[in-house]
Amino acid sequence: ASLHDQTLVRGTGGELHQIAEGDTEILTTSQGAPVADDQNTLKIGQRGPTLIEDFHFREKIFHFDHERIPERVVHARGYGAHGYFETYDSLAKYTRADIFQRAGEKTPAFVRFSTVAGSKGSFDLARDVRGFAVKLYTKEGNWDIVGNNIPVFFIQDAIKFPDMVHAVKEEPDRAFPQAQSAHDNFWDFISLTPESMHMIMWVMSDRAIPRSYRFMEGFGVHTFRFLNAKDESTFVKFLWKPKLGLQSVVWNEAVKINGADPDFHRRDLWDAIQAGDFPEWELCVQLFDQEFADGFDFDILDPTKIIPEEIIEPIPVGRLVLDRMPDNFFAETEQVAFMTQNVPPGVDFSNDPLLQGRNFSYLDTQLKRLGGPNFTHIPINAPKCPMHHFQQDGHMAMRNPVGRANYQPNSWGLGPREHPQKGFRSFADAEEGQKVRLRAESFADHYSQARQFFVSQTVTEQKHIAMALTFELSKVETPVIRERMVSHLLNIDEGLAETVAEKLGMKTLPKKADAAVAPRDDLPASDALSIVKN
Ligand code: HEM
């Protein structure tokens, strides 16, 4: 019905009722009972008490009272879209993953972009890392590449994740600032965590205030493995390159945009896709073998390090196109459950201690957030390939085994069976050693790549880093934390450290921070690290 031809009936209290007529659907309860009056509760007389017998009212309010689910413990604010991944060429030489066997193969995809620190209702243009999580609904199950727009991370070991996240989120007593890192706790933790210095250079750079999701790179961060049909392993890093190129805004633009339109990135993605202007990324892989890994300057298991693109050139292997917004934000974007441990046969993990911890954490968090073990029954999380298993029951079970057998082996010839060739096999890595709680010595160089990133920036980009550090550290009230940060910067770039110290009004420079491994200054600048291409 148009806005004009609706039948409105005035009730006894002057309230308006919209009445179903013609082929208009009739309002029902969630049990399906047709509703006669949705404007008034059931009472004794017009002014009497409401009756507990009013099942329609009770159901409506009960459901409303339960609308909220816990927001994600990190990456709470996000925005997603549907699309597809198209494989360029067969990668059978490296991986037996079905998605990479046939040129032109199209695989449905869902992507969620996010900020990390802010709550669900925070603003889009915070200086923050952006999540870039991709779910590929392959014929061999869901493959989630749960990445960020920055190729390295703050910490080297997953056991530090709760501390890091507590430090970056609002301070527990005052509950501010809600969505930025400009506060004592964050910089206290960072200044006591030298492994975070490379990440900090990225987060203080223009990379941390993207112009829109459409102009962002994405990175799988960790080293993974490809396994081919002969179970031969090749190490692989995943990178998403935006077709529109890389663009950011500057800080004063970000501040204005946040004030004027906190949904700026959401609106940009919505508008672009509705206008048929479908954003696109190329998936690239950096492939290398054990020999390269053994000879590389840094440990390929260390998530605070990159392999420069000049050393291992990223090879484009397919494209991701986002062409459809969700019909319902909650059902899809809010309930989507990404998990690093979702990999198809032919993709495997490395021993990166951050990745190993993540593989535990994501399942655990989805159980809590989505309310039980059946979150794969939610359509956005359900694989789009055939599934056959004997898992059953639990809260909200939508699918249960059909027929007599709910176990195997069984004598009835019923139900699915294992398949040694087609099934998932882990790489038979030869592991041996003492059980110890130690950080690898090969992870100890915390400054060289931070410096390499800084020198790779244009002069303007370097100025932005200095301004960002000055702004953020000027909000830190405890002098010793500021000094500790400058002492780290001295190991990265003396000019940068001096500028920041001077702008912060420090009379003298602190001592350089002790470095477990002396920072190197022989690493060449990398073109891929600057947004502004010369
Ligand atoms: C959520 C990326 C490290 C635990 C996310 C999301 C992304 C992401 C993109 C949002 C997913 C979405 O859009 O729904 C990363 C990257 C990491 C990293 C790139 C490091 C390289 C970790 C670590 C842990 C962790 C070390 C824990 C040990 C979580 C949890 C969530 C999350 C619990 C919330 C998931 C949910 O409720 O759906 N992460 N993360 N992450 N991450 Fe990470």
Boltz pocket constraint, residues with backbone or C-beta under 6 A from the ligand:
constraints:
  - pocket:
      binder: B
      contacts: [[A, 71], [A, 72], [A, 73], [A, 74], [A, 75], [A, 78], [A, 112], [A, 113], [A, 114], [A, 130], [A, 131], [A, 132], [A, 133], [A, 146], [A, 147], [A, 148], [A, 150], [A, 152], [A, 153], [A, 157], [A, 158], [A, 161], [A, 219], [A, 220], [A, 221], [A, 222], [A, 303], [A, 333], [A, 336], [A, 337], [A, 338], [A, 354], [A, 357], [A, 358], [A, 361], [A, 362], [A, 365], [A, 366], [A, 369]]
      max_distance: 6.0
